[in-house]
Amino acid sequence: MADNPIQEQMRELQAQIRELRETLGLQGERAAGQLRGRAAAALEGASRTAGDAAQYARNEAATVAGVVREHPAATSTALLMAGLIGGLVGYFIATASQTPQRSHYRWY
C-alpha cells in the first residue's frame, strides 16, 4: 500500500529533526569542551598568580623580620614615633570636629 505524501513528508521532517539534534549535540559537546579548556587555563593562571603573590609576601615578611632582628632599637623607636604621630593626628581630628557647647539659657 502506498503512503500518502503527508506521511512521507512527516518521515522526512522527523529524519531532519534527528539530524539537527545530533548536530546540536555534537556542537554542544565541542563548545563545552572548549569552555572547560578555557576555564582550566584561567584557573591555572589565577592559581599561579596567587602563588606568586604569596611567595612575594613571604619574602617581604622575611626581609622585614631580618631588619627587625638586626636593628631592634631602631625598629622600636620607629614604631613608637609612628604611634605618637598617629595619636596626635587623631587628637587634632577629634578636637577639630567637635561642635562648640551651647548653653541652654540665653542671656539678653
C-alpha positions as CSV (number, residue, x, y, z in Angstrom):
1,M,0.0,0.0,0.0
2,A,1.4,3.4,-1.0
3,D,2.0,6.0,1.7
4,N,0.3,9.3,1.1
5,P,2.5,12.4,0.6
6,I,1.8,13.8,4.0
7,Q,3.1,10.7,5.8
8,E,6.2,10.8,3.6
9,Q,6.9,14.4,4.4
10,M,6.4,13.7,8.1
11,R,9.0,11.0,8.0
12,E,11.4,13.3,6.2
13,L,10.8,16.0,8.8
14,Q,11.4,13.5,11.6
15,A,14.7,12.4,10.0
16,Q,15.8,16.1,9.6
17,I,14.9,16.7,13.3
18,R,17.0,13.7,14.3
19,E,19.9,15.0,12.3
20,L,19.6,18.5,13.8
21,R,19.5,17.0,17.3
22,E,22.7,15.1,16.6
23,T,24.4,18.1,15.1
24,L,23.4,20.3,18.0
25,G,24.5,17.7,20.5
26,L,28.0,17.5,18.8
27,Q,28.3,21.2,18.7
28,G,27.2,21.5,22.4
29,E,29.8,18.9,23.4
30,R,32.5,20.7,21.4
31,A,31.6,24.1,22.9
32,A,31.5,22.6,26.4
33,G,35.0,21.1,25.8
34,Q,36.3,24.5,24.7
35,L,34.8,26.1,27.7
36,R,36.3,23.6,30.1
37,G,39.7,24.2,28.5
38,R,39.4,27.9,28.9
39,A,38.2,27.6,32.5
40,A,41.1,25.3,33.3
41,A,43.6,27.7,31.8
42,A,42.1,30.7,33.7
43,L,42.1,28.8,37.0
44,E,45.7,27.7,36.3
45,G,46.7,31.3,35.7
46,A,44.9,32.6,38.8
47,S,46.5,29.8,40.9
48,R,49.9,30.7,39.5
49,T,49.3,34.4,40.2
50,A,48.1,33.7,43.8
51,G,51.1,31.5,44.4
52,D,53.4,34.3,43.2
53,A,51.7,36.8,45.4
54,A,52.0,34.6,48.4
55,Q,55.7,33.9,47.7
56,Y,56.3,37.7,47.4
57,A,54.5,38.3,50.7
58,R,56.6,35.6,52.4
59,N,59.8,37.1,51.0
60,E,58.9,40.6,52.2
61,A,58.0,39.3,55.6
62,A,61.3,37.6,55.9
63,T,63.1,40.8,54.8
64,V,61.2,42.9,57.4
65,A,61.9,40.3,60.1
66,G,65.6,40.3,59.2
67,V,65.7,44.1,59.6
68,V,63.9,43.9,62.9
69,R,66.3,41.3,64.2
70,E,69.3,43.3,63.1
71,H,68.1,46.7,64.4
72,P,65.7,46.2,67.3
73,A,66.3,49.6,68.9
74,A,65.7,51.5,65.6
75,T,62.5,49.4,65.0
76,S,61.1,50.1,68.4
77,T,61.9,53.8,68.0
78,A,60.2,53.9,64.6
79,L,57.1,52.1,66.0
80,L,56.9,54.5,69.0
81,M,57.2,57.6,66.7
82,A,54.5,56.2,64.4
83,G,52.2,55.6,67.4
84,L,52.8,59.1,68.8
85,I,52.2,60.8,65.4
86,G,49.1,58.7,64.9
87,G,47.8,59.7,68.4
88,L,48.5,63.4,67.8
89,V,46.7,63.3,64.4
90,G,43.8,61.5,66.0
91,Y,43.6,64.1,68.8
92,F,43.7,67.0,66.4
93,I,41.0,65.5,64.2
94,A,38.8,64.7,67.2
95,T,39.1,68.2,68.7
96,A,38.6,70.0,65.3
97,S,35.4,68.1,64.6
98,Q,33.7,68.8,68.0
99,T,30.8,71.3,67.9
100,P,31.0,74.1,70.5
101,Q,28.9,73.6,73.6
102,R,25.9,75.9,73.8
103,S,24.2,77.0,76.9
104,H,20.6,76.1,77.4
105,Y,20.0,79.6,78.7
106,R,20.0,82.7,76.6
107,W,21.2,85.9,78.1
108,Y,19.8,89.0,76.5
